[in-house]
Amino acid sequence: MFWKGLWGYLPANILQGVIGFATLTVFTRILSPDDYGRYALAMGVSSLAQTLFFTWIEAAMARFYPAESLKNPEAPRLYGTLYRLFAVVTVLFALVCGLGLWLWPAETEGAQALKLAIGCGLGAVVFRSLIKMVQEQRRSAGRVGPASLIDMVQTAGGFGFGVWLATLGLGGGSPLLGVALIAALTLPFIVWEDWGRAFKGRFDKRRARHYAAYGFPVAASLILTLILYTIDRFLIAHFLDEAQAGAYHAGYSLASRILDVLFIWFGAAGGPAMVHALENGGYEGLKATAREQINTMALVLFPSVGGLIMVAPPLAELLIGEGLRAQALSITGIISVGALFSGLNTYYFLQAFTLSKKTKLLILAMSVPAVANISLNLLLIPLWGLWGAGVATTLSFAIGLVGSWLIGLRTLALPVPFWNLAKIALCTLAMMAVLYIIPSLGGIVELLLKSIIGVIIYAGLALLLNLNGVRDVGHRIFRRFGIG
């Protein structure tokens, strides 16, 4: 199931990568630095709101559908319970957000622009969450094609509408409002199956309590995760200004975009695969699947980080508007390392708590890096500016990874093949050393030259050392075509 998901979700994740870079390129040019900073802040607020109100329901769909569908393929009580909970939460969400926006004074022009951007982001939350519910069911059922198609439509459509709205002058809220529009237009075509089951299914109080007991800690841990991802923007805006927050967000996006796409790709395939392995093969089946996943993730992600650090200057020259470029580039390298720690933690080590259904431990696992992140940002931003925020974030992600691993050892220990990971890291460092001595030519020439040489060097080392058995896989492929 893991490899089926990897190949099935590949087109969607390639598109995510392309659109992610297009988003960075276009919006850093058509939005002013201040508006881009407001977009970053509004995205943080809307993500926090979605996590606080709706993510626990999405998480319950992802975790409990495989087991309940074994008893009844339509899982009527699951649908009847979760979608009725969603309707109640939507009413509460609308009341809270409407009251909050109404009470916000927003006396200055900048405050009014920020209020509009946040309002656009909050308006997108319900539609995004409904789409997410459908996606989680498709992924849990192993329906890779429909889940991938939904993702592709949302990604491309949200970007297109966002650009159009930005050209109309909606400022920092335009990318978020674009996401809301495509979600609202898509829903009627994909929810008939889910809503039909929801109308047929009954609300089950016992199940509702069970889902809440599982989902609330997941949501709380994700809120702490969002603190890790977004608090630095707000502190930068406080200590510096909104334009600096925009520059930081641009540099963060440049550093993490490729890695986020890869981690989401692995997570979309790996999460359901580990659930199925545990449900059907027990702990031994889970260990085999988990070991394969972390080895594959490291084989791809370690060199991706190293390569990204080495090509950051020409990549920034191509993708980031001139008004934000220099400051954004200053934190790209350090954030790339932090994004690696964060992704490994989220998509591997934290899975121990969702798989074991001991989701309360997620709160403990994420509290440590969240507290560290706030403390370090408060200390380092006044001292070192944007660079201080980057250092604080990366150290926090490292602390979080170690903490999750140590807590997980007493919960559901996932394998960590240290020797294999060390070999992959050494090959990555060797590749970076060679790229370092190549002269800086700038632009697309330097980007292509270093990318090609980096791939050749790393691939050669991987074959030489047979990392993850790649040489054996190559031999099997050649034999299949009658070569060798």
FENWO-V932008 format. One record per backbone hydrogen bond with DSSP energy under -1.0 kcal/mol. NH is the residue of the N-H (numbers start at 1). CO is the residue of the C=O. If there is no record, write none. Layout:
NH & CO
NH & CO
//
This chain:
5 & 1
6 & 2
7 & 3
8 & 4
9 & 5
13 & 9
14 & 10
15 & 11
16 & 12
17 & 13
18 & 14
19 & 15
20 & 16
21 & 17
22 & 18
23 & 19
24 & 20
25 & 21
26 & 22
27 & 23
28 & 24
29 & 26
30 & 26
31 & 27
36 & 32
37 & 33
38 & 34
39 & 35
40 & 36
41 & 37
42 & 38
43 & 39
44 & 40
45 & 41
46 & 42
47 & 43
48 & 44
49 & 45
50 & 46
51 & 47
52 & 48
53 & 49
54 & 50
55 & 50
57 & 54
58 & 54
59 & 55
60 & 56
61 & 57
62 & 58
63 & 59
64 & 60
65 & 61
68 & 64
69 & 65
72 & 68
75 & 72
79 & 75
80 & 76
81 & 77
82 & 78
83 & 79
85 & 81
86 & 82
87 & 83
88 & 84
89 & 85
90 & 86
91 & 87
92 & 88
93 & 89
94 & 90
95 & 91
96 & 92
97 & 93
98 & 94
99 & 95
100 & 96
101 & 97
102 & 98
103 & 99
112 & 108
113 & 109
114 & 110
115 & 111
116 & 112
117 & 113
118 & 114
119 & 115
120 & 116
121 & 117
122 & 118
123 & 119
128 & 124
129 & 125
130 & 126
131 & 127
132 & 128
133 & 129
134 & 130
135 & 131
136 & 132
137 & 133
138 & 134
139 & 135
140 & 136
141 & 137
142 & 139
143 & 138
144 & 142
147 & 143
148 & 144
149 & 145
150 & 146
151 & 147
152 & 148
153 & 149
154 & 150
155 & 151
156 & 152
157 & 153
158 & 154
159 & 155
160 & 156
161 & 157
162 & 158
163 & 159
164 & 160
165 & 161
166 & 162
167 & 163
169 & 166
170 & 165
173 & 170
174 & 171
177 & 173
178 & 174
179 & 175
180 & 176
181 & 177
182 & 178
183 & 179
184 & 180
185 & 181
186 & 182
187 & 183
189 & 186
190 & 187
191 & 187
195 & 191
196 & 192
197 & 193
198 & 194
199 & 195
200 & 196
201 & 197
208 & 204
209 & 205
210 & 206
211 & 207
212 & 208
213 & 209
214 & 210
215 & 211
216 & 212
219 & 215
220 & 216
221 & 217
222 & 218
223 & 219
224 & 220
225 & 221
226 & 222
227 & 223
228 & 224
229 & 225
230 & 226
231 & 227
234 & 230
235 & 231
236 & 232
237 & 233
238 & 234
239 & 235
240 & 236
245 & 241
246 & 242
247 & 243
248 & 244
249 & 245
250 & 246
251 & 247
252 & 248
253 & 249
254 & 250
255 & 251
256 & 252
257 & 253
260 & 256
261 & 257
262 & 258
263 & 259
264 & 260
265 & 261
266 & 262
267 & 263
268 & 264
269 & 265
270 & 266
271 & 267
273 & 269
274 & 270
275 & 271
276 & 272
277 & 273
278 & 274
279 & 275
280 & 276
281 & 277
282 & 278
285 & 281
286 & 282
287 & 283
288 & 284
289 & 285
290 & 286
291 & 287
292 & 288
293 & 289
294 & 290
295 & 291
296 & 292
297 & 293
298 & 294
299 & 295
300 & 296
301 & 297
302 & 298
305 & 301
306 & 302
307 & 303
308 & 304
309 & 305
310 & 306
311 & 307
315 & 311
316 & 312
317 & 313
318 & 314
319 & 315
320 & 316
324 & 321
325 & 321
328 & 324
329 & 325
330 & 326
331 & 328
335 & 331
336 & 332
337 & 333
338 & 334
339 & 335
340 & 336
341 & 337
342 & 338
343 & 339
344 & 340
345 & 341
346 & 342
347 & 343
349 & 344
350 & 345
351 & 348
352 & 349
353 & 350
355 & 351
356 & 352
358 & 353
361 & 358
362 & 359
364 & 360
365 & 361
366 & 362
367 & 363
368 & 364
370 & 366
371 & 367
372 & 368
373 & 369
374 & 370
375 & 371
376 & 372
377 & 373
378 & 374
379 & 375
380 & 376
381 & 377
384 & 380
385 & 381
387 & 384
389 & 385
390 & 386
391 & 387
392 & 388
393 & 389
394 & 390
395 & 391
396 & 392
397 & 393
398 & 394
399 & 395
400 & 396
401 & 397
402 & 398
403 & 399
404 & 400
405 & 401
406 & 402
407 & 403
408 & 404
409 & 405
410 & 407
411 & 408
412 & 408
418 & 416
421 & 417
422 & 418
423 & 419
424 & 420
425 & 421
426 & 422
427 & 423
428 & 424
429 & 425
430 & 426
431 & 427
432 & 428
433 & 429
434 & 430
435 & 431
436 & 432
446 & 442
447 & 443
448 & 444
449 & 445
450 & 446
451 & 447
452 & 448
453 & 449
454 & 450
455 & 451
456 & 452
457 & 453
458 & 454
459 & 455
460 & 456
461 & 457
462 & 458
463 & 459
464 & 460
465 & 461
467 & 462
469 & 466
470 & 467
473 & 469
474 & 470
475 & 471
476 & 472
477 & 473
478 & 474
479 & 475
480 & 476
481 & 477
482 & 479
483 & 478
//
